[in-house]
Amino acid sequence: MISKHARFPLFTFVIASVLAVGCGTSDRETQTVRLLTHKEFQLPEEALKEFTEKTGIEVLVFLEEDATSMVNLLERSSDNPVADVVLGIDSLERRRVTEKRLVEPYRPIAIDQLDPSLVLQDAMLTPVSQLAACLNRSKSRYELPKRAVNELPDQGSIPLQAPTKISDMVERQHAETAVIPDPLSSRLGIYFLVALERLHPEGVEGVVPWPKLLDEMLRWGLEVAPSWEEAWFSRFQPSAGPESTETRSLTWGSSGMPSVSVRFIPELPEEVDVAVVDSGCIKVVNYAGIISNTPNRRDAGRLVDSFVEPLFQYGLPDRYGSRPARTDILKTEAWRRFGVDVTAIPIDEWRIGPLWQQWLLTWKQVADTVASGEEPVPPVVQVTLPSQ
């Protein structure tokens, strides 16, 4: 019985007629396995079709809005699972899933092919993809315009110095040219908040806390878009040039975003006007797992095995610019040409597990204060009196 909280299947790979011919019988009951995922995780549909063709098992796909609502559903339905396999649990939700035992330990057959740094010792979840979330900027916006050797540069056209870190956005010239997806409505925006907090935690002596940095960024003109699609495809226009005041030349994305920028272009260009800022990047891992108390553990394990197979892994570089968890999978042509390898620090899943939703409340308070025109709360000045 499907929980009333579950969504209707988005798609189902129905091959019952093929099975009937292959098995020589028409009355055999079709095998199915239920997969729970969410709208922000791009499924490699060809790989799921191949799984059905090889095993004769139909994959029934159920969708939730995002990773958090998906885990909420798992928690509510733990006594009567709504699915057999879950896919798309990110680093922010890993702690809750494992602490509450919402999944069962399982080691896929091809586990040795996975990046060892991603594999969990307790085998509660299987890594399927990874994302290096970083700042992205225009290249041309920060380059000197071409001029003759004997020609002096036009003082009015001297470009900005390219930003090198997240905190550069507290400077007006960078804040007013930047746009980020809103953490209150975008998962990629939440990753920006996590990266900001990692570099500027509260309560650490000598470190400017992130709420203060955010306040300054917003007051200097940092734009917050409702979704990553709005930020990336609409507001971020790297080639618009310095004279454009309507678009932005700095945004939050990933090390794979330069390849994402060409996904709708029929032929790959020679180059893209996007550079990745290799500083302050964080690594986010997406996991799959067998849901606890599933009555169909055998087929669930076979489906998780397929997530580690080459066809599924090759199809994983998604709209965020993710990469496979396997180390031997060739990247897509766009990723090979435009993707960037960066130093990304893994999210401290056990520390921030219970904290990131509290940070969202603080973010909202700061954003609402700036939007209302209120002045920021002045810092408390401690005065040390000289000794007598």
HELIX and SHEET records of a PDB file:
HELIX    1   1 ALA A   16  CYS A   23  1                                   8    
HELIX    2   2 GLU A   45  THR A   55  1                                  11    
HELIX    3   3 ALA A   67  ARG A   76  1                                  10    
HELIX    4   4 ARG A   94  GLU A   99  1                                   6    
HELIX    5   5 ILE A  111  GLN A  113  5                                   3    
HELIX    6   6 SER A  140  TYR A  142  5                                   3    
HELIX    7   7 GLN A  155  SER A  157  5                                   3    
HELIX    8   8 ILE A  166  VAL A  170  5                                   5    
HELIX    9   9 ARG A  172  ALA A  175  1                                   4    
HELIX   10  10 ARG A  187  LEU A  199  1                                  13    
HELIX   11  11 TRP A  210  ARG A  219  1                                  10    
HELIX   12  12 TRP A  228  GLU A  229  1                                   2    
HELIX   13  13 GLU A  230  ARG A  235  3                                   6    
HELIX   14  14 PRO A  238  ALA A  240  5                                   3    
HELIX   15  15 MET A  257  VAL A  260  1                                   4    
HELIX   16  16 ARG A  297  PHE A  307  1                                  11    
HELIX   17  17 PRO A  310  TYR A  314  1                                   5    
HELIX   18  18 GLU A  333  PHE A  338  1                                   6    
HELIX   19  19 GLU A  349  ILE A  352  1                                   4    
HELIX   20  20 TRP A  356  SER A  372  1                                  17    
SHEET    1   A 6 PRO A   9  THR A  12  0                                        
SHEET    2   A 6 ILE A  57  GLU A  64 -1                                        
SHEET    3   A 6 GLN A  31  HIS A  38  1                                        
SHEET    4   A 6 VAL A  85  ASP A  90  1                                        
SHEET    5   A 6 VAL A 274  ILE A 291 -1                                        
SHEET    6   A 6 VAL A 103  GLU A 104 -1                                        
SHEET    1   B 9 PRO A   9  THR A  12  0                                        
SHEET    2   B 9 ILE A  57  GLU A  64 -1                                        
SHEET    3   B 9 GLN A  31  HIS A  38  1                                        
SHEET    4   B 9 VAL A  85  ASP A  90  1                                        
SHEET    5   B 9 VAL A 274  ILE A 291 -1                                        
SHEET    6   B 9 THR A 126  SER A 138 -1                                        
SHEET    7   B 9 LEU A 250  SER A 254 -1                                        
SHEET    8   B 9 ALA A 178  PRO A 181  1                                        
SHEET    9   B 9 GLU A 223  ALA A 225  1                                        
SHEET    1   C 6 PRO A   9  THR A  12  0                                        
SHEET    2   C 6 ILE A  57  GLU A  64 -1                                        
SHEET    3   C 6 GLN A  31  HIS A  38  1                                        
SHEET    4   C 6 VAL A  85  ASP A  90  1                                        
SHEET    5   C 6 VAL A 274  ILE A 291 -1                                        
SHEET    6   C 6 ILE A 345  PRO A 346  1                                        
SHEET    1   D 7 PRO A   9  THR A  12  0                                        
SHEET    2   D 7 ILE A  57  GLU A  64 -1                                        
SHEET    3   D 7 GLN A  31  HIS A  38  1                                        
SHEET    4   D 7 VAL A  85  ASP A  90  1                                        
SHEET    5   D 7 VAL A 274  ILE A 291 -1                                        
SHEET    6   D 7 THR A 126  SER A 138 -1                                        
SHEET    7   D 7 ARG A 323  PRO A 324 -1                                        
END                                                                             
